[in-house]
Amino acid sequence: MNEPTLATSLPPRPPGQLAMTWLIAWRAATEALRDRLSLLVGLFFALVLPLGVLVLVVRPMAAGADGESVVRDAIPFYLLLVGVLPAFSAVGIAAGQFAGEKERGILTPLLASPASNLAIFGGKVLGAVIPPLIYAAAAEAVYATGIAVLVGASTVALVSVPLSVATVLLVAAVTCFAAVVASLISSRVRTFNAAQQLGGLALMPVWGVVFALAARLRELGPSALFGAVGTLVVLDAALTALAAATWRREEVLAQR
């Protein structure tokens, strides 16, 4: 009788921390995209909102005497607006990742797994970011296409490329920051409703700052926006590491 080889006798190794992070993120994002309410809200931000901006705001602008120049100047503002509004849904998704799963009793197996706190937090945050970024990308595409149809691709080409790139990156950075803050709060409270309400309140000043930036995009220029993006990226990484380091998963397990 053949003796088992070393490869068959050893137990399978668990995935590494990066792989574990991605698995957690993929599961969270897939569940959020399958949720009917989240999907409807996301489609509203991805399709209805940019079309509404085009029909109710941009089209009347384009009809004026200096329509093309007015629309060209307003493009970065509405590019940020239609892109950042889907970030609101990151709060609800993040609230469901910790507090919501705790309420439903399905968080315990993950906490009992070999995944580190950082892998769990990183995966949950990434899972809360992916769906809003998909909706934001769709909204930006609808808006840009509508602008090109209304005023012509030549007018769109005159918009500052660095400013447009900085605006899109700012959308992603703000969405990540919203998910990090909401995840931190969700991991510390007991119920989904509490996580959603507290997350919304905590992020209200952030939305105020973002809309203030949107109103002054052309004055600030791309350099200031790139600086804001870099600051948010550093804050995202620091808050995620801090939240993971101070999270006591044993207390959550003891609450079963």
ABEGO torsion letter per residue (X at the ends): XBBBBAAAABBBBBBBAAAAAAAAAAAAAAAAAABAAAAAAAAAAAAAAAAAAAAAAAAAAAABAAAAAAAAAAAAAAAAAAAAAAAAAAAAAAAAAAAAAAAAGAAAAAAABABBAAAAAAAAAAAAAAAAAAAAAAAAAAAAAAAAAAAEAAAAAABBAAAAAAAAAAAAAAAAAAAAAAAAAAAABABAAAAAAAAAAAAAAAAAAAAAAAAAAAAAEAAAAAAAAAAAAAAAAAAAAAAAAABBAAAAAAAX
